[in-house]
Amino acid sequence: MDMTKSECDLICGKILDFLVGLRNGTEISTTEAFFKAFGADCLSSCSCTVEGVEIKNIDFFAIDRAVRENAGNCDLVLDGSKYSNQHLGLPYNVRYVIKKSHKTKSKGD
């Protein structure tokens, strides 16, 4: 069974919460943020638990799209211009630079 939109939204929300806590200028990919937010054991099981919901069949394409589309709601810009027009692999593994608005501050900013 494929990951549902509501499951994707739960994962996206947790990743965005993690990204908001990073320093302005941090370079990271959606995959790296996922594993830092959920732990490396999600890799071996291809599942994770968010707010008591076990999510299987994780779709990184959908998660990456949701994170990029919703970053603005958290006053974040995920600047991928460093790697524009380059063929680097899967989009969720390509790093972007976190740029925060003046409203969004994390520890150390």
N, C-alpha and C positions, 0 to 999 in steps of 0.2 A: 504494500500500500504506500502511495506517495505521501510526502509530508503535506499537511494541509496549510492553508493560508494563515489560520490562527496559530498554528505551531511555528510557522516561519516568523510571524509577528512577535511571538514570545522570545524566540532566539534573537531576532533583530533588536528588540528592546534591551535585552541584557548586553549585547555587544555595544550598542550605542551608549548605555550607561558606563561601560568600561572605557570607551573612547573619550567620553566627556572627562573622565578622571585623569587622562594622560596630559602631559605637557604640550603646550602649543609648539608646533614644529616637529612633533614625533612622526617618524616614518614607520608605517605598519601596513600589513595586508589584512583583509577580512579573515582569512584563515588563521593568521597569527592571533588576531583579536579574539576569535572564537575559542582557540585552545587556551589562551590566557584567562578568558572569562569562565570557561567550563572545565578546564583541566585536560591533560593529555590522554586520560583514559577514555575519553569520548572517541578518540581515533581508533582504538582497537575494537570498540563495540559498535561504532557507527550509530550511537544513540546518546542522548543526554536527557537530563531531567531538569525542567524549568518550572518553577512554582508548582511542584508536585505532579507535573505532566511528563510522562516519559515519551520522548520523541525519537522515532526510529526512521531510518531511510533519510538521513539528513541531505538536503539538496543545497549544496554550496552555491550553485548558480542563483537560485532564488534568494538565498540569504544575502549574498553580495549585492544583488539588485536592490533588495529591500533596505539594506544598510545605506547604500549610496543615495537612494531616493528619499530616505527619511532623515538623513544627517542634518539637513537644514532645519528640521523641527527642533533640533537640539542646539541650534546656533553653531553648527560645525560645517566647515567646508572640507571635503576630502579631495585634496588637490593631487590629481594623478598626472599633471602636465609633464613631470620629469620623464615619464615613460610613454608619452603620447607618440603614436605612429610607430611604435616598436612592437615586434612580435615576441613576446616574452613567455607566453604560456597561458594557463587558465586565468581568467580575469580575477578570480577570488584570491589568487596567489600574488597578484601584482600590487606592490606597495603604493600607498598614497601618503601625503603629508597632511597631518591634522592642522587645520587653521581655525581658530576660534574667534567668534565675535567678542566684542568687549563685554557682553553680558555673561559669557561662559568663561569661568575661571576654574582652574584646577589647582591642586597643591603645587606650589613652586612657581606658578605663573606670576 
